[in-house]
Amino acid sequence: MFLEVEDVGAAGVEVEDDVTLPSGAEVERLGTMRRDADELWRQVTAETRRTAKRLRAAGVSTHDVGDILGISSTRVAQIEREPVSSESRPG
């Protein structure tokens, strides 16, 4: 909290610190959830790339691939231009 006074005591204000931090277990659980989410995101990204390339190879338009996969047609075009080795990279 920010008070625009130089001396809170002189202003008649008493500050009571009552902060409750999450338990170590909660923080650890959140860390695990974040790692799991990151791994899932890498899997989704890789599968999106593979599927976009398969659809384009089958003759589906860039626009339609974007609609089907829920990504922009610009992203579909970027995926098409990526070298094959990029499929192992996250993101």
N, CA, C and O atoms as CSV, one atom per row, in Angstrom:
chain,resi,resn,atom,element,x,y,z
A,1,MET,N,N,0.854,-1.163,0.000
A,1,MET,CA,C,0.000,0.000,0.000
A,1,MET,C,C,0.898,1.222,0.000
A,1,MET,O,O,1.971,1.209,0.603
A,2,PHE,N,N,0.472,2.259,-0.660
A,2,PHE,CA,C,1.256,3.485,-0.756
A,2,PHE,C,C,0.481,4.628,-0.112
A,2,PHE,O,O,-0.649,4.933,-0.494
A,3,LEU,N,N,1.117,5.248,0.869
A,3,LEU,CA,C,0.513,6.412,1.514
A,3,LEU,C,C,1.381,7.627,1.199
A,3,LEU,O,O,2.607,7.556,1.280
A,4,GLU,N,N,0.764,8.710,0.850
A,4,GLU,CA,C,1.520,9.910,0.507
A,4,GLU,C,C,1.823,10.735,1.761
A,4,GLU,O,O,1.452,11.905,1.854
A,5,VAL,N,N,2.493,10.111,2.709
A,5,VAL,CA,C,2.918,10.801,3.927
A,5,VAL,C,C,4.364,10.402,4.207
A,5,VAL,O,O,4.786,9.292,3.885
A,6,GLU,N,N,5.107,11.308,4.804
A,6,GLU,CA,C,6.517,11.043,5.109
A,6,GLU,C,C,6.655,10.144,6.329
A,6,GLU,O,O,7.550,9.300,6.378
A,7,ASP,N,N,5.778,10.316,7.319
A,7,ASP,CA,C,5.890,9.585,8.576
A,7,ASP,C,C,4.507,9.049,8.928
A,7,ASP,O,O,3.634,9.800,9.364
A,8,VAL,N,N,4.311,7.721,8.732
A,8,VAL,CA,C,2.985,7.148,8.978
A,8,VAL,C,C,2.605,7.242,10.451
A,8,VAL,O,O,1.428,7.393,10.778
A,9,GLY,N,N,3.585,7.155,11.337
A,9,GLY,CA,C,3.307,7.293,12.760
A,9,GLY,C,C,2.753,8.665,13.087
A,9,GLY,O,O,1.780,8.784,13.831
A,10,ALA,N,N,3.372,9.714,12.530
A,10,ALA,CA,C,2.917,11.081,12.759
A,10,ALA,C,C,1.548,11.315,12.135
A,10,ALA,O,O,0.798,12.180,12.587
A,11,ALA,N,N,1.223,10.555,11.110
A,11,ALA,CA,C,-0.071,10.700,10.449
A,11,ALA,C,C,-1.163,9.937,11.202
A,11,ALA,O,O,-2.335,9.999,10.829
A,12,GLY,N,N,-0.784,9.227,12.247
A,12,GLY,CA,C,-1.777,8.488,13.024
A,12,GLY,C,C,-2.174,7.176,12.383
A,12,GLY,O,O,-3.257,6.650,12.641
A,13,VAL,N,N,-1.305,6.655,11.553
A,13,VAL,CA,C,-1.603,5.408,10.860
A,13,VAL,C,C,-0.766,4.295,11.473
A,13,VAL,O,O,0.435,4.455,11.695
A,14,GLU,N,N,-1.406,3.180,11.740
A,14,GLU,CA,C,-0.689,2.012,12.230
A,14,GLU,C,C,-0.690,0.969,11.127
A,14,GLU,O,O,-1.743,0.629,10.588
A,15,VAL,N,N,0.474,0.467,10.794
A,15,VAL,CA,C,0.601,-0.544,9.736
A,15,VAL,C,C,0.814,-1.897,10.386
A,15,VAL,O,O,1.714,-2.075,11.207
A,16,GLU,N,N,-0.028,-2.846,10.007
A,16,GLU,CA,C,0.094,-4.202,10.528
A,16,GLU,C,C,0.422,-5.128,9.371
A,16,GLU,O,O,-0.361,-5.264,8.431
A,17,ASP,N,N,1.572,-5.756,9.442
A,17,ASP,CA,C,1.967,-6.726,8.415
A,17,ASP,C,C,1.313,-8.060,8.732
A,17,ASP,O,O,1.610,-8.673,9.757
A,18,ASP,N,N,0.434,-8.507,7.867
A,18,ASP,CA,C,-0.208,-9.806,8.042
A,18,ASP,C,C,-0.209,-10.496,6.678
A,18,ASP,O,O,-1.215,-10.515,5.970
A,19,VAL,N,N,0.926,-11.050,6.341
A,19,VAL,CA,C,1.102,-11.675,5.033
A,19,VAL,C,C,1.169,-13.176,5.214
A,19,VAL,O,O,1.945,-13.680,6.026
A,20,THR,N,N,0.362,-13.883,4.462
A,20,THR,CA,C,0.371,-15.334,4.499
A,20,THR,C,C,0.876,-15.832,3.149
A,20,THR,O,O,0.233,-15.620,2.121
A,21,LEU,N,N,2.011,-16.484,3.158
A,21,LEU,CA,C,2.583,-17.020,1.932
A,21,LEU,C,C,2.053,-18.420,1.680
A,21,LEU,O,O,1.689,-19.129,2.618
A,22,PRO,N,N,2.009,-18.819,0.416
A,22,PRO,CA,C,1.572,-20.188,0.144
A,22,PRO,C,C,2.573,-21.179,0.729
A,22,PRO,O,O,3.752,-20.867,0.893
A,23,SER,N,N,2.092,-22.357,1.037
A,23,SER,CA,C,2.968,-23.388,1.600
A,23,SER,C,C,3.949,-23.857,0.538
A,23,SER,O,O,3.741,-23.655,-0.658
A,24,GLY,N,N,5.018,-24.485,1.000
A,24,GLY,CA,C,5.996,-25.042,0.075
A,24,GLY,C,C,5.365,-26.053,-0.861
A,24,GLY,O,O,5.743,-26.148,-2.029
A,25,ALA,N,N,4.402,-26.812,-0.350
A,25,ALA,CA,C,3.719,-27.813,-1.176
A,25,ALA,C,C,2.930,-27.146,-2.298
A,25,ALA,O,O,2.897,-27.643,-3.424
A,26,GLU,N,N,2.295,-26.015,-1.985
A,26,GLU,CA,C,1.536,-25.291,-3.018
A,26,GLU,C,C,2.463,-24.772,-4.108
A,26,GLU,O,O,2.154,-24.870,-5.296
A,27,VAL,N,N,3.589,-24.225,-3.702
A,27,VAL,CA,C,4.553,-23.694,-4.660
A,27,VAL,C,C,5.120,-24.829,-5.514
A,27,VAL,O,O,5.275,-24.683,-6.726
A,28,GLU,N,N,5.424,-25.947,-4.882
A,28,GLU,CA,C,5.951,-27.106,-5.616
A,28,GLU,C,C,4.917,-27.629,-6.605
A,28,GLU,O,O,5.246,-27.954,-7.745
A,29,ARG,N,N,3.663,-27.709,-6.159
A,29,ARG,CA,C,2.579,-28.174,-7.047
A,29,ARG,C,C,2.439,-27.255,-8.255
A,29,ARG,O,O,2.254,-27.723,-9.378
A,30,LEU,N,N,2.527,-25.955,-8.026
A,30,LEU,CA,C,2.444,-25.009,-9.129
A,30,LEU,C,C,3.608,-25.199,-10.103
A,30,LEU,O,O,3.423,-25.145,-11.319
A,31,GLY,N,N,4.800,-25.422,-9.565
A,31,GLY,CA,C,5.957,-25.676,-10.429
A,31,GLY,C,C,5.749,-26.901,-11.298
A,31,GLY,O,O,6.071,-26.896,-12.486
A,32,THR,N,N,5.204,-27.955,-10.694
A,32,THR,CA,C,4.916,-29.180,-11.444
A,32,THR,C,C,3.884,-28.911,-12.534
A,32,THR,O,O,4.025,-29.374,-13.666
A,33,MET,N,N,2.855,-28.166,-12.184
A,33,MET,CA,C,1.811,-27.844,-13.161
A,33,MET,C,C,2.392,-27.036,-14.324
A,33,MET,O,O,2.034,-27.269,-15.479
A,34,ARG,N,N,3.279,-26.093,-14.027
A,34,ARG,CA,C,3.901,-25.288,-15.090
A,34,ARG,C,C,4.760,-26.159,-16.010
A,34,ARG,O,O,4.723,-26.002,-17.230
A,35,ARG,N,N,5.529,-27.072,-15.425
A,35,ARG,CA,C,6.357,-27.972,-16.244
A,35,ARG,C,C,5.467,-28.851,-17.123
A,35,ARG,O,O,5.754,-29.058,-18.302
A,36,ASP,N,N,4.387,-29.363,-16.537
A,36,ASP,CA,C,3.452,-30.188,-17.310
A,36,ASP,C,C,2.826,-29.380,-18.451
A,36,ASP,O,O,2.692,-29.872,-19.571
A,37,ALA,N,N,2.447,-28.141,-18.153
A,37,ALA,CA,C,1.835,-27.279,-19.177
A,37,ALA,C,C,2.833,-26.969,-20.288
A,37,ALA,O,O,2.472,-26.955,-21.465
A,38,ASP,N,N,4.089,-26.719,-19.915
A,38,ASP,CA,C,5.124,-26.451,-20.924
A,38,ASP,C,C,5.311,-27.654,-21.841
A,38,ASP,O,O,5.414,-27.506,-23.058
A,39,GLU,N,N,5.355,-28.840,-21.252
A,39,GLU,CA,C,5.522,-30.056,-22.050
A,39,GLU,C,C,4.317,-30.267,-22.965
A,39,GLU,O,O,4.481,-30.615,-24.134
A,40,LEU,N,N,3.119,-30.062,-22.446
A,40,LEU,CA,C,1.914,-30.197,-23.270
A,40,LEU,C,C,1.932,-29.190,-24.412
A,40,LEU,O,O,1.550,-29.517,-25.536
A,41,TRP,N,N,2.376,-27.958,-24.129
A,41,TRP,CA,C,2.438,-26.938,-25.174
A,41,TRP,C,C,3.415,-27.353,-26.274
A,41,TRP,O,O,3.138,-27.153,-27.457
A,42,ARG,N,N,4.558,-27.930,-25.890
A,42,ARG,CA,C,5.519,-28.403,-26.901
A,42,ARG,C,C,4.880,-29.491,-27.767
A,42,ARG,O,O,5.066,-29.506,-28.984
A,43,GLN,N,N,4.130,-30.400,-27.143
A,43,GLN,CA,C,3.473,-31.469,-27.892
A,43,GLN,C,C,2.417,-30.912,-28.843
A,43,GLN,O,O,2.326,-31.333,-29.996
A,44,VAL,N,N,1.619,-29.960,-28.351
A,44,VAL,CA,C,0.572,-29.351,-29.181
A,44,VAL,C,C,1.203,-28.615,-30.363
A,44,VAL,O,O,0.714,-28.702,-31.489
A,45,THR,N,N,2.280,-27.897,-30.100
A,45,THR,CA,C,2.962,-27.146,-31.156
A,45,THR,C,C,3.503,-28.091,-32.230
A,45,THR,O,O,3.327,-27.845,-33.424
A,46,ALA,N,N,4.156,-29.163,-31.806
A,46,ALA,CA,C,4.710,-30.127,-32.764
A,46,ALA,C,C,3.600,-30.789,-33.573
A,46,ALA,O,O,3.730,-30.958,-34.786
A,47,GLU,N,N,2.519,-31.160,-32.914
A,47,GLU,CA,C,1.413,-31.807,-33.627
A,47,GLU,C,C,0.726,-30.828,-34.573
A,47,GLU,O,O,0.296,-31.215,-35.660
A,48,THR,N,N,0.623,-29.576,-34.172
A,48,THR,CA,C,0.047,-28.553,-35.055
A,48,THR,C,C,0.884,-28.427,-36.319
A,48,THR,O,O,0.346,-28.364,-37.425
A,49,ARG,N,N,2.200,-28.390,-36.151
A,49,ARG,CA,C,3.093,-28.308,-37.320
A,49,ARG,C,C,2.894,-29.511,-38.248
A,49,ARG,O,O,2.713,-29.354,-39.455
A,50,ARG,N,N,2.929,-30.706,-37.667
A,50,ARG,CA,C,2.784,-31.919,-38.489
A,50,ARG,C,C,1.452,-31.918,-39.234
A,50,ARG,O,O,1.398,-32.205,-40.430
A,51,THR,N,N,0.389,-31.596,-38.521
A,51,THR,CA,C,-0.943,-31.629,-39.128
A,51,THR,C,C,-1.084,-30.558,-40.200
A,51,THR,O,O,-1.663,-30.813,-41.256
A,52,ALA,N,N,-0.567,-29.375,-39.945
A,52,ALA,CA,C,-0.633,-28.303,-40.947
A,52,ALA,C,C,0.097,-28.717,-42.222
A,52,ALA,O,O,-0.395,-28.493,-43.328
A,53,LYS,N,N,1.269,-29.319,-42.061
A,53,LYS,CA,C,2.032,-29.756,-43.238
A,53,LYS,C,C,1.300,-30.862,-43.994
A,53,LYS,O,O,1.304,-30.877,-45.225
A,54,ARG,N,N,0.668,-31.794,-43.261
A,54,ARG,CA,C,-0.087,-32.867,-43.924
A,54,ARG,C,C,-1.284,-32.310,-44.690
A,54,ARG,O,O,-1.553,-32.710,-45.822
A,55,LEU,N,N,-1.998,-31.380,-44.053
A,55,LEU,CA,C,-3.164,-30.787,-44.723
A,55,LEU,C,C,-2.750,-30.015,-45.973
A,55,LEU,O,O,-3.400,-30.119,-47.013
A,56,ARG,N,N,-1.672,-29.244,-45.872
A,56,ARG,CA,C,-1.207,-28.484,-47.045
A,56,ARG,C,C,-0.764,-29.439,-48.150
A,56,ARG,O,O,-1.037,-29.196,-49.326
A,57,ALA,N,N,-0.073,-30.536,-47.775
A,57,ALA,CA,C,0.364,-31.525,-48.765
A,57,ALA,C,C,-0.834,-32.195,-49.441
A,57,ALA,O,O,-0.738,-32.640,-50.585
A,58,ALA,N,N,-1.957,-32.265,-48.734
A,58,ALA,CA,C,-3.175,-32.857,-49.285
A,58,ALA,C,C,-3.947,-31.861,-50.149
A,58,ALA,O,O,-4.976,-32.203,-50.731
A,59,GLY,N,N,-3.445,-30.625,-50.229
A,59,GLY,CA,C,-4.073,-29.638,-51.101
A,59,GLY,C,C,-5.050,-28.695,-50.420
A,59,GLY,O,O,-5.727,-27.920,-51.094
A,60,VAL,N,N,-5.135,-28.746,-49.106
A,60,VAL,CA,C,-6.028,-27.832,-48.381
A,60,VAL,C,C,-5.388,-26.439,-48.380
A,60,VAL,O,O,-4.184,-26.303,-48.163
A,61,SER,N,N,-6.192,-25.419,-48.622
A,61,SER,CA,C,-5.653,-24.060,-48.701
A,61,SER,C,C,-5.085,-23.603,-47.361
A,61,SER,O,O,-5.463,-24.096,-46.298
A,62,THR,N,N,-4.167,-22.646,-47.450
A,62,THR,CA,C,-3.560,-22.071,-46.249
A,62,THR,C,C,-4.637,-21.510,-45.328
A,62,THR,O,O,-4.595,-21.713,-44.115
A,63,HIS,N,N,-5.585,-20.817,-45.902
A,63,HIS,CA,C,-6.675,-20.228,-45.119
A,63,HIS,C,C,-7.492,-21.316,-44.418
A,63,HIS,O,O,-7.795,-21.204,-43.230
A,64,ASP,N,N,-7.845,-22.374,-45.164
A,64,ASP,CA,C,-8.654,-23.449,-44.581
A,64,ASP,C,C,-7.888,-24.220,-43.507
A,64,ASP,O,O,-8.467,-24.613,-42.495
A,65,VAL,N,N,-6.593,-24.436,-43.722
A,65,VAL,CA,C,-5.782,-25.101,-42.697
A,65,VAL,C,C,-5.817,-24.278,-41.408
A,65,VAL,O,O,-5.975,-24.824,-40.316
A,66,GLY,N,N,-5.669,-22.970,-41.548
A,66,GLY,CA,C,-5.739,-22.102,-40.380
A,66,GLY,C,C,-7.067,-22.220,-39.663
A,66,GLY,O,O,-7.113,-22.306,-38.435
A,67,ASP,N,N,-8.149,-22.225,-40.430
A,67,ASP,CA,C,-9.481,-22.365,-39.831
A,67,ASP,C,C,-9.633,-23.714,-39.122
A,67,ASP,O,O,-10.165,-23.781,-38.014
A,68,ILE,N,N,-9.172,-24.764,-39.753
A,68,ILE,CA,C,-9.304,-26.106,-39.187
A,68,ILE,C,C,-8.523,-26.229,-37.882
A,68,ILE,O,O,-9.007,-26.809,-36.911
A,69,LEU,N,N,-7.300,-25.672,-37.870
A,69,LEU,CA,C,-6.417,-25.841,-36.706
A,69,LEU,C,C,-6.533,-24.718,-35.681
A,69,LEU,O,O,-5.943,-24.797,-34.603
A,70,GLY,N,N,-7.284,-23.684,-36.009
A,70,GLY,CA,C,-7.449,-22.578,-35.065
A,70,GLY,C,C,-6.213,-21.692,-34.965
A,70,GLY,O,O,-5.925,-21.126,-33.910
A,71,ILE,N,N,-5.481,-21.579,-36.083
A,71,ILE,CA,C,-4.319,-20.696,-36.139
A,71,ILE,C,C,-4.482,-19.793,-37.348
A,71,ILE,O,O,-5.335,-20.041,-38.200
A,72,SER,N,N,-3.681,-18.761,-37.427
A,72,SER,CA,C,-3.810,-17.841,-38.549
A,72,SER,C,C,-3.222,-18.442,-39.821
A,72,SER,O,O,-2.336,-19.294,-39.767
A,73,SER,N,N,-3.721,-17.991,-40.955
A,73,SER,CA,C,-3.159,-18.455,-42.224
A,73,SER,C,C,-1.707,-18.004,-42.354
A,73,SER,O,O,-0.908,-18.664,-43.018
A,74,THR,N,N,-1.368,-16.886,-41.725
A,74,THR,CA,C,0.025,-16.426,-41.717
A,74,THR,C,C,0.900,-17.442,-41.001
A,74,THR,O,O,2.005,-17.738,-41.456
A,75,ARG,N,N,0.419,-17.978,-39.888
A,75,ARG,CA,C,1.192,-18.987,-39.157
A,75,ARG,C,C,1.319,-20.256,-39.980
A,75,ARG,O,O,2.370,-20.897,-39.957
A,76,VAL,N,N,0.273,-20.636,-40.709
A,76,VAL,CA,C,0.339,-21.814,-41.575
A,76,VAL,C,C,1.437,-21.613,-42.618
A,76,VAL,O,O,2.227,-22.521,-42.875
A,77,ALA,N,N,1.486,-20.432,-43.212
A,77,ALA,CA,C,2.525,-20.140,-44.214
A,77,ALA,C,C,3.916,-20.193,-43.594
A,77,ALA,O,O,4.858,-20.668,-44.228
A,78,GLN,N,N,4.053,-19.710,-42.360
A,78,GLN,CA,C,5.349,-19.782,-41.674
A,78,GLN,C,C,5.758,-21.241,-41.452
A,78,GLN,O,O,6.914,-21.610,-41.664
A,79,ILE,N,N,4.814,-22.049,-41.032
A,79,ILE,CA,C,5.087,-23.463,-40.798
A,79,ILE,C,C,5.561,-24.124,-42.092
A,79,ILE,O,O,6.496,-24.924,-42.084
A,80,GLU,N,N,4.913,-23.784,-43.190
A,80,GLU,CA,C,5.296,-24.356,-44.484
A,80,GLU,C,C,6.737,-24.035,-44.854
A,80,GLU,O,O,7.424,-24.857,-45.460
A,81,ARG,N,N,7.193,-22.845,-44.491
A,81,ARG,CA,C,8.548,-22.408,-44.848
A,81,ARG,C,C,9.612,-22.922,-43.886
A,81,ARG,O,O,10.803,-22.800,-44.173
A,82,GLU,N,N,9.210,-23.497,-42.745
A,82,GLU,CA,C,10.179,-23.982,-41.766
A,82,GLU,C,C,10.920,-25.193,-42.309
A,82,GLU,O,O,10.330,-26.054,-42.961
A,83,PRO,N,N,12.217,-25.253,-42.035
A,83,PRO,CA,C,12.949,-26.459,-42.432
A,83,PRO,C,C,12.459,-27.668,-41.638
A,83,PRO,O,O,11.921,-27.513,-40.542
A,84,VAL,N,N,12.636,-28.830,-42.167
A,84,VAL,CA,C,12.158,-30.063,-41.537
A,84,VAL,C,C,12.734,-30.218,-40.137
A,84,VAL,O,O,12.043,-30.723,-39.252
A,85,SER,N,N,13.974,-29.803,-39.905
A,85,SER,CA,C,14.608,-29.972,-38.598
A,85,SER,C,C,13.926,-29.171,-37.489
A,85,SER,O,O,14.127,-29.472,-36.312
A,86,SER,N,N,13.126,-28.158,-37.833
A,86,SER,CA,C,12.480,-27.333,-36.817
A,86,SER,C,C,11.431,-28.102,-36.034
A,86,SER,O,O,11.006,-27.651,-34.971
A,87,GLU,N,N,11.006,-29.250,-36.535
A,87,GLU,CA,C,9.964,-30.010,-35.842
A,87,GLU,C,C,10.433,-30.522,-34.494
A,87,GLU,O,O,9.606,-30.824,-33.633
A,88,SER,N,N,11.746,-30.627,-34.286
A,88,SER,CA,C,12.238,-31.095,-33.000
A,88,SER,C,C,12.417,-29.962,-32.003
A,88,SER,O,O,12.625,-30.209,-30.815
A,89,ARG,N,N,12.338,-28.717,-32.476
A,89,ARG,CA,C,12.512,-27.566,-31.592
A,89,ARG,C,C,11.183,-27.205,-30.961
A,89,ARG,O,O,10.151,-27.277,-31.628
A,90,PRO,N,N,11.177,-26.808,-29.659
A,90,PRO,CA,C,9.932,-26.351,-29.042
A,90,PRO,C,C,9.553,-24.978,-29.575
A,90,PRO,O,O,10.398,-24.221,-30.052
A,91,GLY,N,N,8.232,-24.668,-29.480
A,91,GLY,CA,C,7.772,-23.330,-29.824
A,91,GLY,C,C,7.191,-23.274,-31.140
A,91,GLY,O,O,6.754,-22.210,-31.577
